[in-house]
Amino acid sequence: MEKMGIGALVVGLVLLGLGGYGVYAFFPDVIAVLKGIIGIIGIVAGLFLVIFGALMIKE
């Protein structure tokens, strides 16, 4: 079990390093994606609030 944990730790560190390099290499694209995700979250939250408000009014 210890060997499996060490292997998972090493693979995790390698993937973390590769992910960090990817973010560094494509930083403008990462910012654009984050802005899009924030917009989508806002739309979904607004939609849920509209539905929740409509259900509250009906009662």
ABEGO torsion letter per residue (X at the ends): XAAAAAAAAAAAAAAAAAAAAAAAAAAAAAAAAAAAAAAAAAAAAAAAAAAAAAAAAAX
